[in-house]
């Protein structure tokens, strides 16, 4: 799995854990809203900065992360996916698949215990993006998400042209 797909999976996990407000706040921040205004959504600026930083580390920079956020967050929010992990009073989360009560990050539980379910929903998101059309996505971003390796392809092209 390439880094862009891992970043997309991170966004999807937020939706599957019922944290749509975090995704909405992240999208608003990328679109220019200051972090202090996003606290009205019940999300702290530290959560948003941390998520954006994690995405940037995965894809190799803020611009690439912002592209993925702009392309995929509205799509993920629009899909009618019900949360798999539900937050309960007291800070615990309950997994609706196995019934486990998780007191840490529910995203980690889903990734470790139910990776196949997460992968299934990830494929749905990628397929839905393709069905809705590629006209909004730069070729590179779509190619990265679909499993291609842009840098590897560029290196291959470079080696082919230098061997001539």
C-alpha positions as CSV (number, residue, x, y, z in Angstrom):
1,X,0.0,0.0,0.0
2,X,1.5,3.3,-1.0
3,X,1.6,6.4,1.2
4,X,-1.2,8.2,-0.6
5,X,-3.5,5.2,0.1
6,X,-2.4,5.2,3.7
7,X,-3.4,8.9,4.0
8,X,-6.7,8.2,2.4
9,X,-7.2,5.3,4.9
10,X,-6.5,7.7,7.7
11,X,-9.3,10.0,6.5
12,X,-11.7,7.0,6.1
13,X,-10.9,5.8,9.6
14,X,-12.2,9.1,11.0
15,X,-15.5,8.6,9.2
16,X,-15.8,4.9,10.3
17,X,-15.2,6.1,13.9
18,X,-18.0,8.7,13.7
19,X,-15.6,11.6,13.7
20,X,-17.1,13.5,10.8
21,X,-16.6,16.8,12.6
22,X,-12.9,16.3,12.5
23,X,-13.0,15.8,8.7
24,X,-15.2,18.8,8.3
25,X,-12.9,21.0,10.4
26,X,-9.9,19.7,8.5
27,X,-11.5,20.5,5.1
28,X,-12.5,24.0,6.3
29,X,-8.9,24.6,7.6
30,X,-7.4,23.6,4.3
31,X,-9.9,25.9,2.5
32,X,-8.7,28.9,4.6
33,X,-10.6,29.0,7.9
34,X,-8.3,29.7,10.9
35,X,-8.0,27.0,13.5
36,X,-9.6,29.1,16.2
37,X,-12.8,29.3,14.2
38,X,-13.0,25.5,13.9
39,X,-13.4,25.0,17.6
40,X,-17.1,25.7,17.0
41,X,-17.2,22.2,15.5
42,X,-16.0,20.7,18.8
43,X,-12.5,20.0,17.4
44,X,-9.4,21.5,18.9
45,X,-6.8,23.2,16.8
46,X,-4.3,20.6,18.1
47,X,-6.3,17.8,16.7
48,X,-6.5,19.4,13.3
49,X,-2.8,20.3,13.2
50,X,-1.8,16.9,14.3
51,X,-4.0,15.2,11.6
52,X,-2.7,17.5,8.9
53,X,0.9,16.9,10.0
54,X,0.4,13.2,10.0
55,X,-1.1,13.3,6.5
56,X,1.8,15.5,5.3
57,X,4.3,13.1,6.6
58,X,2.6,10.2,4.8
59,X,2.5,11.8,1.4
60,X,5.7,13.9,1.6
61,X,4.4,17.5,2.0
62,X,1.6,19.8,2.8
63,X,0.6,20.5,-0.8
64,X,0.1,16.8,-1.6
65,X,-1.8,16.4,1.7
66,X,-4.0,19.3,0.9
67,X,-4.7,17.9,-2.5
68,X,-5.8,14.6,-1.0
69,X,-7.9,16.3,1.6
70,X,-9.6,18.5,-1.0
71,X,-10.3,15.6,-3.3
72,X,-11.4,12.9,-0.9
73,X,-12.7,14.4,2.3
74,X,-16.0,15.7,0.6
75,X,-16.4,12.3,-1.0
76,X,-15.9,10.4,2.3
77,X,-18.3,12.7,4.1
78,X,-20.9,12.3,1.4
79,X,-20.9,8.5,1.5
80,X,-23.5,6.9,3.7
81,X,-21.2,4.9,5.8
82,X,-22.4,4.2,9.3
83,X,-19.8,4.4,12.1
84,X,-18.3,1.0,13.1
85,X,-17.0,2.3,16.4
86,X,-19.3,4.4,18.6
87,X,-18.2,6.7,21.4
88,X,-19.8,6.0,24.7
89,X,-19.9,8.3,27.8
90,X,-16.7,8.1,29.8
91,X,-14.3,8.2,26.9
92,X,-14.8,4.5,25.9
93,X,-15.6,3.4,22.4
94,X,-17.6,0.3,21.4
95,X,-16.7,-1.6,18.3
96,X,-19.9,-2.7,16.5
97,X,-18.1,-5.5,14.7
98,X,-16.7,-7.5,17.7
99,X,-18.3,-5.7,20.6
100,X,-15.0,-4.8,22.2
101,X,-14.8,-1.7,24.4
102,X,-11.7,0.3,23.4
103,X,-10.3,3.0,25.7
104,X,-7.6,4.2,23.3
105,X,-8.0,5.4,19.7
106,X,-10.8,3.4,18.0
107,X,-9.0,4.0,14.7
108,X,-6.1,1.8,16.0
109,X,-8.5,-1.0,17.0
110,X,-10.2,-1.0,13.6
111,X,-6.8,-1.1,11.8
112,X,-5.4,-3.9,14.0
113,X,-8.5,-6.0,14.4
114,X,-10.6,-5.3,11.4
115,X,-8.2,-4.4,8.6
116,X,-10.2,-6.4,6.0
117,X,-13.3,-4.3,6.7
118,X,-11.3,-1.0,6.5
119,X,-9.7,-2.2,3.2
120,X,-13.2,-3.0,1.8
121,X,-14.5,0.5,2.6
122,X,-11.2,2.0,1.2
123,X,-11.9,0.2,-2.1
124,X,-15.4,1.6,-2.1
125,X,-14.1,5.1,-1.7
126,X,-11.5,4.7,-4.5
127,X,-14.2,3.2,-6.8
128,X,-16.6,5.9,-6.0
129,X,-14.0,8.6,-6.8
130,X,-13.5,6.9,-10.2
131,X,-17.2,6.7,-10.9
132,X,-17.8,10.4,-10.1
133,X,-15.2,11.4,-12.6
134,X,-11.6,12.3,-12.7
135,X,-12.0,15.8,-14.1
136,X,-11.4,17.4,-10.7
137,X,-8.3,15.4,-9.8
138,X,-4.9,16.0,-11.2
139,X,-3.5,12.8,-12.9
140,X,-0.8,12.4,-10.4
141,X,-3.1,12.3,-7.4
142,X,-5.4,9.8,-9.0
143,X,-2.5,7.7,-10.1
144,X,-1.0,7.7,-6.6
145,X,-4.3,6.6,-5.1
146,X,-4.9,3.9,-7.6
147,X,-1.7,2.2,-6.6
148,X,0.7,3.6,-9.1
149,X,4.1,4.9,-8.1
150,X,4.8,8.2,-9.8
151,X,8.4,8.5,-8.6
152,X,9.1,4.9,-9.7
153,X,7.6,5.5,-13.1
154,X,9.6,8.8,-13.5
155,X,12.8,6.9,-12.7
156,X,11.9,4.2,-15.1
157,X,11.3,6.7,-17.9
158,X,14.6,8.4,-17.0
159,X,16.5,5.2,-17.2
160,X,14.9,4.2,-20.5
161,X,15.7,7.6,-22.1
162,X,19.3,7.5,-20.8
163,X,20.0,4.0,-22.2
164,X,19.1,5.1,-25.8
